[in-house]
Amino acid sequence: MITGKTAVAGVTGNPIHHSLSPILHNAWLAAAGIDGVYVGFDPGAYGFERLVNGFRGGAVRGINVTLPFKEEALRLADEATEAARRAGAANVLLFPPTGRVLADNTDGLGLLRAFEVQAPNWSADRGPVTVLGAGGAARGAVAALLLAGAPQVWVVNRTVQKAEAIARALGPKVKPLPLPHAVGALRDSTAVINATSAGVGPGGGLDLPLETTPDGCVVMDMFYKPVVTPFLEQARGLGRPIVDGLEMLIGQAAPSFEAFFGRWPPAEVDVRKLALEATGQ
């Protein structure tokens, strides 16, 4: 039952109706016995700043932020964690009673947690990693990989200037590369991560010679609809270990839940199963 004491948190993006985050968080809330609710907020294409300013003061404890507002979320915050600053984006905004807005980024934690769960034999310090894309999701992935010990991260993008901007922001271990030259990075990579919005693989927007990756190279797609994307299907057909975006979503949601509701989510809830059932997979 929702009362005047119920703690409120949520997620915002445009669009937001497809988000699986309410399923995860509300299942955790129920299992933990917390008087709380987690809902979706749709500010429209141009109402994000008004939404954030309306939440100042703590009527809503915090929100997760998804596309296309992550970079704007960081700009609107009064304070930001090192993770958010290095990523150049925020996927968490907190609204303490002071009226200030605090920004964090748990996407990097989610990415690394997904690898821990689905590719436990891989570690970031094993060798170079290739990241496809140069937007906010890509920069967050690169920042997390470097922090975890990756000796080199190739950033492959159609517009190489965007990849160069990530290299300038995050340092000399980041190597920008135009898409036509991706094969040089793939041959040496211990992992390949798709952080673009384009489909990758047969019939997708990006067609990469994934067969040139070494045996054991882990292939990840940040997108999770479907959970096994054409890119991951191609990788699995080549015998490569795969990591999916749903596991990353769950990995970033757990520290977000702790930030909103003051405790780690209960481990006994199989939120992955709930999310797969909700999407008919």
MIDOSE-1310 file (N, C-alpha, C; in nm, 2 decimals, decimal comma, always signed):
residues 281
mitg	+0,08/-0,12/+0,00/+0,00/+0,00/+0,00/+0,09/+0,12/+0,00; +0,06/+0,22/-0,09/+0,13/+0,34/-0,10/+0,07/+0,45/+0,00; +0,15/+0,50/+0,08/+0,11/+0,60/+0,18/+0,19/+0,73/+0,17; +0,16/+0,82/+0,26/+0,24/+0,95/+0,26/+0,39/+0,92/+0,30
ktav	+0,42/+0,80/+0,36/+0,55/+0,77/+0,41/+0,63/+0,69/+0,30; +0,57/+0,66/+0,19/+0,63/+0,57/+0,09/+0,75/+0,64/+0,03; +0,86/+0,58/+0,03/+0,98/+0,63/-0,04/+0,96/+0,62/-0,19; +0,99/+0,72/-0,27/+0,96/+0,72/-0,42/+1,10/+0,74/-0,49
agvt	+1,12/+0,65/-0,59/+1,23/+0,67/-0,68/+1,18/+0,62/-0,81; +1,27/+0,64/-0,92/+1,22/+0,60/-1,05/+1,33/+0,61/-1,15; +1,28/+0,61/-1,28/+1,37/+0,61/-1,39/+1,31/+0,70/-1,50; +1,39/+0,78/-1,57/+1,34/+0,87/-1,67/+1,43/+0,85/-1,80
gnpi	+1,36/+0,88/-1,91/+1,42/+0,87/-2,04/+1,31/+0,91/-2,14; +1,35/+0,90/-2,26/+1,25/+0,93/-2,37/+1,29/+0,84/-2,49; +1,21/+0,74/-2,51/+1,09/+0,69/-2,44/+1,13/+0,62/-2,31; +1,03/+0,59/-2,23/+1,06/+0,52/-2,10/+0,96/+0,41/-2,07
hhsl	+0,86/+0,40/-2,15/+0,76/+0,29/-2,12/+0,81/+0,15/-2,14; +0,92/+0,13/-2,21/+0,98/+0,00/-2,24/+1,07/-0,04/-2,12; +1,10/+0,05/-2,03/+1,21/+0,02/-1,93/+1,17/-0,10/-1,84; +1,27/-0,18/-1,82/+1,26/-0,30/-1,73/+1,29/-0,26/-1,58
spil	+1,35/-0,14/-1,56/+1,39/-0,11/-1,43/+1,28/-0,11/-1,32; +1,16/-0,07/-1,35/+1,06/-0,08/-1,25/+1,03/-0,22/-1,20; +1,04/-0,32/-1,30/+1,02/-0,46/-1,26/+1,13/-0,50/-1,16; +1,26/-0,47/-1,19/+1,36/-0,51/-1,10/+1,35/-0,44/-0,96
hnaw	+1,34/-0,31/-0,96/+1,34/-0,24/-0,83/+1,21/-0,27/-0,74; +1,10/-0,28/-0,81/+0,98/-0,31/-0,73/+0,98/-0,45/-0,67; +1,04/-0,55/-0,75/+1,05/-0,68/-0,69/+1,15/-0,68/-0,57; +1,26/-0,61/-0,58/+1,35/-0,60/-0,47/+1,28/-0,53/-0,35
laaa	+1,20/-0,43/-0,37/+1,14/-0,36/-0,26/+1,04/-0,45/-0,19; +0,96/-0,53/-0,27/+0,87/-0,62/-0,21/+0,94/-0,73/-0,12; +1,05/-0,78/-0,18/+1,12/-0,89/-0,11/+1,19/-0,83/+0,02; +1,23/-0,71/+0,01/+1,30/-0,65/+0,13/+1,20/-0,59/+0,23
gidg	+1,07/-0,59/+0,20/+0,98/-0,53/+0,29/+0,99/-0,38/+0,31; +1,04/-0,31/+0,21/+1,06/-0,17/+0,22/+0,94/-0,09/+0,17; +0,90/+0,01/+0,24/+0,78/+0,09/+0,20/+0,83/+0,19/+0,10; +0,83/+0,14/-0,03/+0,88/+0,22/-0,13/+0,82/+0,18/-0,27
vyvg	+0,84/+0,27/-0,36/+0,79/+0,24/-0,50/+0,88/+0,30/-0,60; +0,89/+0,24/-0,72/+0,98/+0,28/-0,82/+0,90/+0,29/-0,95; +0,90/+0,41/-1,01/+0,81/+0,43/-1,12/+0,89/+0,50/-1,24; +0,83/+0,50/-1,36/+0,88/+0,56/-1,47/+0,83/+0,71/-1,48
fdpg	+0,92/+0,80/-1,52/+0,88/+0,94/-1,54/+0,92/+0,98/-1,68; +0,82/+1,02/-1,76/+0,84/+1,06/-1,90/+0,84/+1,21/-1,91; +0,95/+1,28/-1,92/+0,95/+1,43/-1,93/+0,93/+1,48/-2,07; +0,91/+1,38/-2,17/+0,90/+1,43/-2,31/+1,04/+1,46/-2,36
aygf	+1,05/+1,50/-2,48/+1,18/+1,52/-2,54/+1,26/+1,64/-2,48; +1,18/+1,74/-2,43/+1,25/+1,87/-2,39/+1,22/+1,91/-2,24; +1,16/+1,81/-2,16/+1,13/+1,85/-2,03/+1,22/+1,80/-1,92; +1,33/+1,75/-1,95/+1,42/+1,68/-1,85/+1,46/+1,78/-1,75
erlv	+1,51/+1,90/-1,78/+1,56/+1,99/-1,69/+1,45/+2,03/-1,59; +1,33/+2,06/-1,64/+1,22/+2,09/-1,55/+1,19/+1,98/-1,45; +1,19/+1,86/-1,50/+1,17/+1,74/-1,42/+1,27/+1,74/-1,30; +1,40/+1,75/-1,34/+1,50/+1,75/-1,23/+1,48/+1,86/-1,13
ngfr	+1,46/+1,98/-1,18/+1,44/+2,09/-1,08/+1,32/+2,07/-1,00; +1,22/+2,00/-1,05/+1,10/+1,98/-0,97/+1,12/+1,88/-0,86; +1,22/+1,79/-0,87/+1,25/+1,69/-0,77/+1,35/+1,74/-0,67; +1,40/+1,86/-0,68/+1,49/+1,91/-0,58/+1,42/+1,92/-0,45
ggav	+1,49/+1,88/-0,34/+1,44/+1,89/-0,21/+1,40/+1,75/-0,15; +1,39/+1,65/-0,23/+1,37/+1,52/-0,18/+1,23/+1,46/-0,18; +1,13/+1,52/-0,25/+1,01/+1,45/-0,26/+1,02/+1,31/-0,33; +1,11/+1,31/-0,42/+1,16/+1,19/-0,49/+1,30/+1,17/-0,45
rgin	+1,34/+1,05/-0,40/+1,47/+1,03/-0,35/+1,58/+1,03/-0,45; +1,54/+0,98/-0,57/+1,64/+0,97/-0,68/+1,58/+0,91/-0,80; +1,65/+0,92/-0,91/+1,61/+0,86/-1,04/+1,73/+0,80/-1,11; +1,70/+0,70/-1,18/+1,79/+0,65/-1,28/+1,77/+0,73/-1,41
vtlp	+1,87/+0,75/-1,49/+1,86/+0,83/-1,61/+1,90/+0,74/-1,73; +1,82/+0,73/-1,83/+1,86/+0,66/-1,95/+1,86/+0,75/-2,07; +1,88/+0,70/-2,19/+1,88/+0,78/-2,31/+1,76/+0,86/-2,33; +1,77/+0,99/-2,37/+1,89/+1,05/-2,42/+1,95/+1,15/-2,32
fkee	+1,92/+1,14/-2,19/+1,94/+1,24/-2,09/+2,07/+1,23/-2,01; +2,15/+1,12/-2,03/+2,26/+1,10/-1,93/+2,36/+1,21/-1,93; +2,40/+1,27/-2,04/+2,50/+1,37/-2,04/+2,44/+1,50/-1,98; +2,31/+1,53/-2,01/+2,24/+1,65/-1,96/+2,23/+1,63/-1,81
alrl	+2,21/+1,51/-1,76/+2,19/+1,48/-1,61/+2,32/+1,53/-1,54; +2,44/+1,50/-1,60/+2,56/+1,54/-1,53/+2,57/+1,69/-1,53; +2,54/+1,76/-1,64/+2,54/+1,90/-1,65/+2,45/+1,97/-1,55; +2,34/+1,91/-1,52/+2,24/+1,97/-1,43/+2,28/+1,95/-1,28
adea	+2,37/+1,86/-1,25/+2,40/+1,83/-1,11/+2,48/+1,93/-1,04; +2,46/+1,95/-0,91/+2,55/+2,04/-0,84/+2,68/+1,97/-0,79; +2,67/+1,84/-0,77/+2,79/+1,76/-0,73/+2,79/+1,64/-0,81; +2,91/+1,58/-0,84/+2,92/+1,46/-0,91/+3,03/+1,37/-0,86
teaa	+3,01/+1,24/-0,86/+3,12/+1,15/-0,82/+3,22/+1,14/-0,93; +3,34/+1,09/-0,90/+3,45/+1,07/-0,99/+3,40/+0,98/-1,11; +3,32/+0,88/-1,07/+3,27/+0,79/-1,18/+3,19/+0,86/-1,28; +3,10/+0,95/-1,24/+3,02/+1,03/-1,33/+3,11/+1,12/-1,41
rrag	+3,20/+1,19/-1,35/+3,29/+1,28/-1,42/+3,37/+1,21/-1,53; +3,43/+1,10/-1,49/+3,51/+1,03/-1,59/+3,42/+0,97/-1,71; +3,30/+0,93/-1,68/+3,21/+0,88/-1,78/+3,16/+0,99/-1,87; +3,16/+1,12/-1,81/+3,10/+1,23/-1,89/+2,95/+1,22/-1,89
aanv	+2,89/+1,14/-1,80/+2,74/+1,12/-1,80/+2,70/+1,07/-1,66; +2,57/+1,08/-1,63/+2,52/+1,03/-1,51/+2,40/+0,94/-1,54; +2,39/+0,83/-1,47/+2,27/+0,74/-1,48/+2,20/+0,74/-1,35; +2,25/+0,81/-1,25/+2,18/+0,82/-1,12/+2,18/+0,97/-1,08
llfp	+2,07/+1,02/-1,04/+2,06/+1,15/-0,97/+1,99/+1,13/-0,84; +2,05/+1,19/-0,74/+1,99/+1,19/-0,60/+1,95/+1,33/-0,56; +1,84/+1,33/-0,48/+1,78/+1,46/-0,44/+1,77/+1,46/-0,29; +1,88/+1,50/-0,22/+1,87/+1,52/-0,08/+1,79/+1,64/-0,03
ptgr	+1,75/+1,64/+0,09/+1,66/+1,75/+0,14/+1,73/+1,89/+0,13; +1,86/+1,90/+0,10/+1,92/+2,03/+0,09/+1,88/+2,10/-0,04; +1,82/+2,03/-0,13/+1,78/+2,10/-0,26/+1,89/+2,08/-0,37; +2,00/+2,03/-0,33/+2,11/+2,01/-0,43/+2,08/+1,88/-0,51
vlad	+2,15/+1,86/-0,62/+2,13/+1,74/-0,70/+2,27/+1,68/-0,71; +2,28/+1,55/-0,68/+2,40/+1,47/-0,68/+2,40/+1,37/-0,79; +2,50/+1,37/-0,87/+2,51/+1,28/-0,98/+2,61/+1,16/-0,96; +2,57/+1,04/-1,01/+2,66/+0,93/-1,00/+2,65/+0,85/-1,13
ntdg	+2,74/+0,76/-1,15/+2,73/+0,67/-1,27/+2,76/+0,53/-1,23; +2,66/+0,44/-1,23/+2,68/+0,30/-1,19/+2,69/+0,21/-1,32; +2,69/+0,27/-1,44/+2,69/+0,18/-1,56/+2,82/+0,10/-1,56; +2,93/+0,17/-1,52/+3,06/+0,09/-1,53/+3,06/-0,02/-1,43
lgll	+3,00/-0,01/-1,31/+2,99/-0,12/-1,22/+2,90/-0,23/-1,28; +2,80/-0,19/-1,35/+2,71/-0,28/-1,41/+2,78/-0,36/-1,52; +2,86/-0,30/-1,60/+2,93/-0,37/-1,71/+3,03/-0,47/-1,65; +3,11/-0,43/-1,55/+3,20/-0,52/-1,49/+3,13/-0,63/-1,42
rafe	+3,02/-0,60/-1,35/+2,95/-0,71/-1,28/+2,89/-0,81/-1,38; +2,85/-0,77/-1,50/+2,80/-0,86/-1,60/+2,91/-0,95/-1,65; +3,03/-0,90/-1,67/+3,14/-0,99/-1,70/+3,17/-1,09/-1,59; +3,16/-1,04/-1,47/+3,19/-1,13/-1,35/+3,09/-1,25/-1,35
vqap	+2,96/-1,22/-1,39/+2,86/-1,32/-1,38/+2,87/-1,42/-1,50; +2,88/-1,36/-1,62/+2,87/-1,44/-1,74/+3,00/-1,48/-1,81; +3,11/-1,41/-1,77/+3,24/-1,45/-1,82/+3,34/-1,45/-1,71; +3,32/-1,53/-1,61/+3,40/-1,52/-1,49/+3,55/-1,55/-1,51
nwsa	+3,59/-1,61/-1,62/+3,73/-1,63/-1,64/+3,81/-1,51/-1,70; +3,73/-1,41/-1,74/+3,79/-1,29/-1,80/+3,82/-1,19/-1,70; +3,93/-1,11/-1,72/+3,96/-1,00/-1,64/+4,01/-0,88/-1,72; +3,99/-0,76/-1,68/+4,02/-0,65/-1,77/+4,17/-0,63/-1,79
drgp	+4,25/-0,68/-1,70/+4,39/-0,67/-1,72/+4,46/-0,77/-1,81; +4,38/-0,86/-1,87/+4,43/-0,96/-1,95/+4,49/-0,91/-2,08; +4,44/-0,80/-2,13/+4,49/-0,75/-2,26/+4,39/-0,64/-2,31; +4,42/-0,60/-2,44/+4,34/-0,49/-2,50/+4,19/-0,52/-2,51
vtvl	+4,11/-0,42/-2,50/+3,96/-0,44/-2,52/+3,92/-0,34/-2,63; +3,82/-0,38/-2,71/+3,77/-0,30/-2,82/+3,63/-0,25/-2,78; +3,60/-0,13/-2,78/+3,47/-0,07/-2,76/+3,41/-0,01/-2,88; +3,30/-0,05/-2,93/+3,24/+0,00/-3,05/+3,14/+0,11/-3,01
gagg	+3,17/+0,23/-3,07/+3,09/+0,35/-3,04/+3,17/+0,45/-2,96; +3,12/+0,58/-2,96/+3,19/+0,68/-2,90/+3,09/+0,78/-2,83; +2,98/+0,73/-2,79/+2,88/+0,81/-2,72/+2,90/+0,80/-2,57; +2,80/+0,84/-2,49/+2,81/+0,84/-2,35/+2,83/+0,70/-2,29
aarg	+2,76/+0,60/-2,35/+2,77/+0,46/-2,30/+2,91/+0,41/-2,33; +2,97/+0,44/-2,44/+3,10/+0,40/-2,48/+3,20/+0,46/-2,38; +3,19/+0,59/-2,36/+3,29/+0,66/-2,27/+3,28/+0,60/-2,13; +3,16/+0,57/-2,08/+3,14/+0,51/-1,95/+3,21/+0,37/-1,94
avaa	+3,19/+0,29/-2,05/+3,26/+0,16/-2,05/+3,41/+0,17/-2,05; +3,46/+0,27/-2,13/+3,61/+0,28/-2,14/+3,66/+0,32/-2,00; +3,59/+0,42/-1,93/+3,64/+0,46/-1,80/+3,64/+0,35/-1,70; +3,54/+0,26/-1,70/+3,53/+0,15/-1,61/+3,64/+0,05/-1,64
llla	+3,66/+0,02/-1,77/+3,77/-0,08/-1,81/+3,90/-0,03/-1,77; +3,93/+0,10/-1,78/+4,06/+0,15/-1,74/+4,08/+0,14/-1,59; +3,97/+0,17/-1,52/+3,98/+0,16/-1,37/+4,00/+0,02/-1,33; +3,95/-0,08/-1,40/+3,96/-0,22/-1,37/+4,10/-0,28/-1,42
gapq	+4,18/-0,20/-1,48/+4,31/-0,24/-1,52/+4,34/-0,27/-1,66; +4,25/-0,24/-1,75/+4,27/-0,27/-1,89/+4,40/-0,19/-1,94; +4,49/-0,26/-2,00/+4,61/-0,19/-2,05/+4,60/-0,10/-2,17; +4,49/-0,13/-2,25/+4,46/-0,05/-2,37/+4,32/-0,07/-2,41
vwvv	+4,25/+0,03/-2,45/+4,11/+0,02/-2,50/+4,11/+0,09/-2,63; +4,07/+0,01/-2,73/+4,05/+0,07/-2,87/+3,90/+0,12/-2,87; +3,88/+0,24/-2,92/+3,75/+0,30/-2,94/+3,73/+0,31/-3,09; +3,64/+0,23/-3,14/+3,61/+0,22/-3,28/+3,48/+0,30/-3,31
nrtv	+3,49/+0,39/-3,40/+3,37/+0,47/-3,43/+3,37/+0,52/-3,58; +3,26/+0,53/-3,64/+3,25/+0,58/-3,78/+3,31/+0,72/-3,78; +3,28/+0,80/-3,69/+3,33/+0,94/-3,68/+3,45/+0,93/-3,58; +3,57/+0,93/-3,63/+3,68/+0,90/-3,55/+3,71/+1,02/-3,45
qkae	+3,66/+1,14/-3,49/+3,68/+1,26/-3,40/+3,62/+1,24/-3,27; +3,50/+1,17/-3,27/+3,43/+1,14/-3,14/+3,52/+1,05/-3,05; +3,58/+0,95/-3,12/+3,66/+0,86/-3,04/+3,79/+0,93/-2,99; +3,84/+1,02/-3,07/+3,95/+1,10/-3,03/+3,92/+1,19/-2,91
aiar	+3,80/+1,23/-2,90/+3,76/+1,31/-2,78/+3,76/+1,23/-2,65; +3,72/+1,10/-2,66/+3,73/+1,01/-2,55/+3,87/+0,99/-2,51; +3,96/+0,97/-2,61/+4,10/+0,96/-2,58/+4,16/+1,08/-2,50; +4,12/+1,20/-2,55/+4,17/+1,32/-2,48/+4,12/+1,33/-2,34
algp	+4,00/+1,28/-2,32/+3,94/+1,29/-2,18/+4,00/+1,19/-2,09; +4,03/+1,07/-2,14/+4,06/+0,96/-2,05/+4,21/+0,91/-2,05; +4,29/+0,96/-2,15/+4,43/+0,94/-2,14/+4,49/+0,85/-2,25; +4,62/+0,83/-2,24/+4,69/+0,77/-2,35/+4,66/+0,62/-2,37
kvkp	+4,60/+0,55/-2,28/+4,57/+0,41/-2,29/+4,45/+0,39/-2,39; +4,38/+0,50/-2,42/+4,27/+0,49/-2,51/+4,32/+0,52/-2,65; +4,29/+0,43/-2,75/+4,33/+0,45/-2,88/+4,21/+0,46/-2,98; +4,19/+0,58/-3,04/+4,08/+0,59/-3,13/+4,11/+0,53/-3,26
lplp	+4,00/+0,48/-3,33/+4,02/+0,40/-3,45/+3,90/+0,42/-3,54; +3,91/+0,45/-3,67/+3,80/+0,46/-3,75/+3,74/+0,32/-3,78; +3,62/+0,31/-3,81/+3,55/+0,18/-3,83/+3,62/+0,09/-3,94; +3,66/+0,14/-4,05/+3,73/+0,06/-4,15/+3,85/-0,01/-4,11
havg	+3,92/+0,04/-4,00/+4,04/-0,02/-3,95/+4,02/-0,10/-3,83; +3,89/-0,14/-3,80/+3,86/-0,21/-3,68/+3,93/-0,35/-3,67; +3,96/-0,41/-3,78/+4,01/-0,55/-3,78/+4,15/-0,55/-3,71; +4,22/-0,44/-3,71/+4,35/-0,44/-3,64/+4,33/-0,45/-3,49
alrd	+4,23/-0,39/-3,44/+4,20/-0,40/-3,30/+4,14/-0,53/-3,26; +4,05/-0,58/-3,34/+3,98/-0,71/-3,31/+4,08/-0,82/-3,30; +4,19/-0,83/-3,37/+4,28/-0,94/-3,37/+4,35/-0,96/-3,24; +4,36/-0,85/-3,16/+4,44/-0,85/-3,03/+4,35/-0,84/-2,91
stav	+4,22/-0,83/-2,93/+4,13/-0,80/-2,82/+4,09/-0,92/-2,73; +4,09/-0,90/-2,60/+4,03/-1,00/-2,51/+3,88/-0,99/-2,50; +3,83/-0,87/-2,53/+3,68/-0,85/-2,53/+3,64/-0,75/-2,63; +3,52/-0,76/-2,69/+3,47/-0,66/-2,78/+3,33/-0,63/-2,72
inat	+3,31/-0,50/-2,70/+3,18/-0,45/-2,64/+3,11/-0,35/-2,74; +2,99/-0,39/-2,77/+2,91/-0,30/-2,85/+2,83/-0,19/-2,76; +2,87/-0,07/-2,78/+2,81/+0,04/-2,70/+2,74/+0,14/-2,80; +2,71/+0,09/-2,92/+2,64/+0,18/-3,02/+2,49/+0,15/-3,02
sagv	+2,42/+0,24/-3,07/+2,27/+0,21/-3,09/+2,24/+0,14/-3,22; +2,35/+0,12/-3,30/+2,33/+0,05/-3,43/+2,33/-0,10/-3,40; +2,26/-0,17/-3,48/+2,27/-0,32/-3,47/+2,40/-0,36/-3,53; +2,46/-0,46/-3,47/+2,59/-0,51/-3,51/+2,57/-0,66/-3,54
gpgg	+2,64/-0,70/-3,65/+2,63/-0,84/-3,69/+2,55/-0,86/-3,82; +2,52/-0,98/-3,86/+2,45/-1,00/-3,99/+2,32/-0,92/-4,00; +2,31/-0,84/-4,10/+2,18/-0,76/-4,11/+2,18/-0,64/-4,03; +2,28/-0,61/-3,95/+2,28/-0,49/-3,86/+2,34/-0,37/-3,93
gldl	+2,35/-0,26/-3,86/+2,40/-0,14/-3,91/+2,55/-0,15/-3,92; +2,62/-0,23/-3,84/+2,76/-0,25/-3,85/+2,80/-0,39/-3,87; +2,88/-0,42/-3,98/+2,91/-0,55/-4,01/+3,06/-0,57/-3,98; +3,10/-0,63/-3,88/+3,24/-0,64/-3,83/+3,29/-0,78/-3,86
plet	+3,42/-0,80/-3,89/+3,48/-0,93/-3,91/+3,51/-1,00/-3,77; +3,40/-1,03/-3,70/+3,42/-1,09/-3,57/+3,50/-1,21/-3,57; +3,50/-1,28/-3,68/+3,58/-1,41/-3,69/+3,73/-1,38/-3,67; +3,78/-1,26/-3,68/+3,92/-1,23/-3,67/+3,96/-1,22/-3,52
tpdg	+3,86/-1,22/-3,43/+3,90/-1,21/-3,29/+3,96/-1,34/-3,24; +4,05/-1,34/-3,15/+4,11/-1,47/-3,10/+4,01/-1,55/-3,03; +4,04/-1,68/-3,02/+3,96/-1,78/-2,94/+3,95/-1,73/-2,80; +3,84/-1,73/-2,74/+3,82/-1,69/-2,60/+3,79/-1,55/-2,58
cvvm	+3,79/-1,47/-2,69/+3,75/-1,33/-2,68/+3,61/-1,32/-2,64; +3,58/-1,24/-2,54/+3,44/-1,23/-2,49/+3,37/-1,12/-2,57; +3,25/-1,14/-2,61/+3,17/-1,05/-2,69/+3,05/-1,00/-2,61; +3,04/-0,87/-2,59/+2,92/-0,82/-2,52/+2,85/-0,72/-2,60
dmfy	+2,71/-0,72/-2,58/+2,63/-0,62/-2,64/+2,55/-0,55/-2,52; +2,56/-0,42/-2,51/+2,49/-0,35/-2,41/+2,34/-0,35/-2,42; +2,29/-0,37/-2,54/+2,15/-0,37/-2,56/+2,09/-0,51/-2,54; +1,96/-0,51/-2,49/+1,91/-0,63/-2,44/+1,77/-0,66/-2,49
kpvv	+1,73/-0,60/-2,60/+1,60/-0,63/-2,67/+1,63/-0,66/-2,82; +1,65/-0,79/-2,85/+1,64/-0,91/-2,77/+1,76/-0,93/-2,68; +1,75/-1,01/-2,58/+1,87/-1,04/-2,49/+1,99/-1,09/-2,57; +1,96/-1,19/-2,66/+2,07/-1,23/-2,75/+2,05/-1,16/-2,88
tpfl	+2,12/-1,06/-2,90/+2,11/-0,98/-3,02/+2,18/-1,05/-3,14; +2,16/-1,00/-3,26/+2,23/-1,06/-3,38/+2,38/-1,07/-3,36; +2,44/-0,96/-3,30/+2,58/-0,96/-3,27/+2,62/-1,07/-3,18; +2,54/-1,09/-3,07/+2,58/-1,20/-2,98/+2,55/-1,34/-3,05
eqar	+2,45/-1,35/-3,13/+2,43/-1,47/-3,20/+2,55/-1,51/-3,29; +2,60/-1,41/-3,36/+2,72/-1,43/-3,44/+2,84/-1,47/-3,36; +2,86/-1,41/-3,24/+2,97/-1,45/-3,16/+2,95/-1,59/-3,10; +2,83/-1,62/-3,07/+2,81/-1,76/-3,01/+2,83/-1,86/-3,12
glgr	+2,79/-1,83/-3,24/+2,82/-1,92/-3,36/+2,97/-1,94/-3,38; +3,05/-1,85/-3,34/+3,19/-1,86/-3,36/+3,26/-1,92/-3,24; +3,18/-1,96/-3,14/+3,23/-2,02/-3,02/+3,28/-1,92/-2,92; +3,25/-1,79/-2,93/+3,30/-1,69/-2,84/+3,21/-1,68/-2,71
pivd	+3,26/-1,66/-2,59/+3,18/-1,64/-2,48/+3,10/-1,51/-2,50; +2,98/-1,50/-2,45/+2,90/-1,38/-2,46/+2,85/-1,32/-2,33; +2,83/-1,19/-2,33/+2,78/-1,12/-2,21/+2,67/-1,03/-2,26; +2,55/-1,04/-2,20/+2,44/-0,96/-2,26/+2,41/-0,83/-2,18
glem	+2,33/-0,75/-2,24/+2,30/-0,62/-2,18/+2,20/-0,63/-2,06; +2,12/-0,73/-2,06/+2,03/-0,75/-1,94/+2,11/-0,77/-1,81; +2,22/-0,84/-1,82/+2,30/-0,86/-1,70/+2,37/-0,73/-1,66; +2,40/-0,65/-1,76/+2,46/-0,51/-1,72/+2,35/-0,43/-1,66
ligq	+2,23/-0,43/-1,71/+2,12/-0,36/-1,65/+2,10/-0,39/-1,50; +2,10/-0,53/-1,48/+2,08/-0,57/-1,34/+2,20/-0,53/-1,25; +2,32/-0,53/-1,31/+2,44/-0,49/-1,24/+2,45/-0,35/-1,20; +2,39/-0,26/-1,29/+2,39/-0,12/-1,25/+2,28/-0,08/-1,16
aaps	+2,17/-0,17/-1,17/+2,05/-0,14/-1,09/+2,07/-0,16/-0,94; +2,16/-0,26/-0,90/+2,18/-0,29/-0,76/+2,24/-0,18/-0,68; +2,35/-0,12/-0,73/+2,40/+0,00/-0,65/+2,31/+0,12/-0,66; +2,23/+0,13/-0,76/+2,13/+0,24/-0,77/+2,02/+0,22/-0,66
feaf	+1,98/+0,10/-0,64/+1,88/+0,06/-0,54/+1,93/+0,10/-0,40; +2,06/+0,06/-0,38/+2,12/+0,10/-0,25/+2,12/+0,25/-0,22; +2,15/+0,32/-0,33/+2,16/+0,47/-0,32/+2,02/+0,53/-0,29; +1,91/+0,47/-0,35/+1,78/+0,52/-0,33/+1,72/+0,48/-0,19
fgrw	+1,74/+0,35/-0,15/+1,66/+0,29/-0,04/+1,75/+0,25/+0,08; +1,88/+0,27/+0,07/+1,96/+0,25/+0,19/+2,01/+0,11/+0,22; +1,99/+0,02/+0,13/+2,04/-0,12/+0,15/+2,05/-0,19/+0,02; +2,14/-0,29/+0,02/+2,16/-0,37/-0,11/+2,04/-0,45/-0,13
ppae	+2,00/-0,47/-0,26/+1,88/-0,55/-0,29/+1,90/-0,70/-0,24; +1,79/-0,76/-0,20/+1,79/-0,90/-0,16/+1,83/-0,99/-0,27; +1,93/-1,08/-0,24/+1,99/-1,16/-0,35/+1,90/-1,28/-0,39; +1,80/-1,31/-0,31/+1,72/-1,42/-0,34/+1,62/-1,40/-0,45
vdvr	+1,60/-1,28/-0,49/+1,50/-1,25/-0,60/+1,57/-1,27/-0,73; +1,51/-1,35/-0,82/+1,57/-1,38/-0,95/+1,51/-1,27/-1,05; +1,57/-1,15/-1,04/+1,51/-1,04/-1,13/+1,54/-1,06/-1,27; +1,64/-1,14/-1,31/+1,67/-1,17/-1,45/+1,55/-1,25/-1,50
klal	+1,51/-1,35/-1,43/+1,39/-1,43/-1,47/+1,27/-1,35/-1,49; +1,24/-1,26/-1,40/+1,13/-1,17/-1,41/+1,13/-1,08/-1,53; +1,25/-1,03/-1,56/+1,27/-0,94/-1,68/+1,25/-1,02/-1,81; +1,30/-1,14/-1,81/+1,28/-1,23/-1,93/+1,13/-1,26/-1,95
eatg	+1,07/-1,29/-1,84/+0,92/-1,32/-1,85/+0,84/-1,20/-1,90; +0,88/-1,08/-1,85/+0,81/-0,96/-1,89/+0,83/-0,93/-2,04; +0,94/-0,97/-2,10/+0,96/-0,94/-2,24/+0,94/-1,06/-2,33; +0,88/-1,17/-2,27/+0,84/-1,29/-2,34/+0,96/-1,36/-2,40
q	+1,07/-1,36/-2,33/+1,19/-1,43/-2,38/+1,23/-1,55/-2,29
